[in-house]
């Protein structure tokens, strides 16, 4: 699916990522973005700003 999306000129977002192992696997497959509890739990806007600052990582805040 990732290769097909790239062939169609799309970006790929891995959703529902719940473990670090799933995140690592998707990143090895060149998934553009990740979303799920392995990344962060739901939060308010203020909490998001604090989280983004504390995770000074291009994939997390980019």
PyMOL commands that set and color helices and strands:
alter all, ss='L'
color gray80, all
select helices_A, chain A and resi 2-7+20-28+45-54+58-61
alter helices_A, ss='H'
color red, helices_A
select strands_A, chain A and resi 13-14+33-34
alter strands_A, ss='S'
color yellow, strands_A
deselect
rebuild
show_as cartoon
